[in-house]
Amino acid sequence: GMSGPAGAVLDAAQARLRLHGDWVAAEAEALRAQVVGLWAALPAGRIVVDARAIADIDGAGVQLLVALGQALLATGHDPVVEGVPARVRRTAAALGACDDLRCCGMVIDASE
């Protein structure tokens, strides 16, 4: 897949936060900084977190996604996550962060 630098890109017009790359320990600091940098630009209301381009994830990446979900909820953004790859679901589920309805605190959009 699209392995390589991890990141988060905001499509403000569509209220979509697109995640990509390797959400792993080595990238965690850079990812956290990117997400914090995007925060001011987030539109109000529901945010769709598009996880389909996450290539790999480890425990640190799951923790970061949980923190993202919590922060979105805490700031009233009603986050929905879609396109969660099976590998991400398995890793998050092993850490108790993912089930059939929610992943990392965000409601899974099952309508796709």
URKA-V427509 format. One record per residue. N is the residue number from 0. SS is DSSP state (h for helix, s for strand, l for the rest). PSI is psi in radians with two decimals (none if undefined). D_CENTER is the distance of its C-alpha to the mean C-alpha in whole Angstrom. Layout:
N|SS|PSI|D_CENTER / N|SS|PSI|D_CENTER
This chain:
0|l|-2.82|17 / 1|l|1.17|16 / 2|l|2.92|16 / 3|l|-2.73|17 / 4|l|2.36|15 / 5|l|2.73|11 / 6|s|3.08|10 / 7|s|2.26|8 / 8|s|2.25|11 / 9|s|2.21|12 / 10|s|1.58|14 / 11|h|-0.62|16 / 12|h|-0.64|18 / 13|h|0.04|16 / 14|l|0.81|14 / 15|s|2.36|11 / 16|s|1.92|8 / 17|s|2.13|8 / 18|s|2.51|6 / 19|s|2.86|9 / 20|s|-2.76|11 / 21|s|1.87|12 / 22|s|1.38|9 / 23|l|2.94|12 / 24|h|-0.73|15 / 25|h|-0.41|17 / 26|h|-0.08|14 / 27|h|-0.79|12 / 28|h|-0.78|15 / 29|h|-0.69|14 / 30|h|-0.80|11 / 31|h|-0.75|11 / 32|h|-0.71|14 / 33|h|-0.82|12 / 34|h|-0.76|10 / 35|h|-0.69|13 / 36|h|-0.52|15 / 37|h|-0.32|13 / 38|h|-0.76|13 / 39|l|-0.44|17 / 40|l|-0.09|16 / 41|l|2.26|14 / 42|l|2.74|16 / 43|l|2.76|17 / 44|l|-2.76|17 / 45|l|2.37|14 / 46|l|2.29|11 / 47|s|2.13|9 / 48|s|1.96|6 / 49|s|1.89|7 / 50|s|0.10|6 / 51|s|-0.37|10 / 52|s|0.19|10 / 53|s|2.10|9 / 54|s|-0.66|12 / 55|s|2.77|12 / 56|s|2.59|11 / 57|l|-2.98|13 / 58|h|-0.67|13 / 59|h|-0.67|12 / 60|h|-0.70|9 / 61|h|-0.77|9 / 62|h|-0.68|10 / 63|h|-0.71|8 / 64|h|-0.69|5 / 65|h|-0.77|8 / 66|h|-0.67|9 / 67|h|-0.84|7 / 68|h|-0.76|7 / 69|h|-0.73|11 / 70|h|-0.69|11 / 71|h|-0.77|10 / 72|h|-0.77|13 / 73|h|-0.44|15 / 74|l|0.29|16 / 75|l|0.45|16 / 76|l|-0.09|13 / 77|l|1.03|13 / 78|l|2.45|10 / 79|s|2.33|10 / 80|s|2.42|7 / 81|s|2.73|9 / 82|l|0.47|10 / 83|l|2.06|9 / 84|l|2.64|11 / 85|h|-0.68|14 / 86|h|-0.70|14 / 87|h|-0.76|10 / 88|h|-0.77|12 / 89|h|-0.80|15 / 90|h|-0.77|13 / 91|h|-0.68|11 / 92|h|-0.65|15 / 93|h|-0.44|17 / 94|l|0.14|16 / 95|l|0.31|16 / 96|l|0.05|12 / 97|s|2.34|12 / 98|l|-2.81|15 / 99|l|-0.38|16 / 100|l|-0.58|15 / 101|s|2.59|12 / 102|s|2.14|9 / 103|l|0.65|8 / 104|l|-0.06|10 / 105|s|2.43|9 / 106|s|2.33|11 / 107|s|2.21|11 / 108|l|1.88|13 / 109|l|0.07|16 / 110|l|-0.08|18 / 111|l|none|17
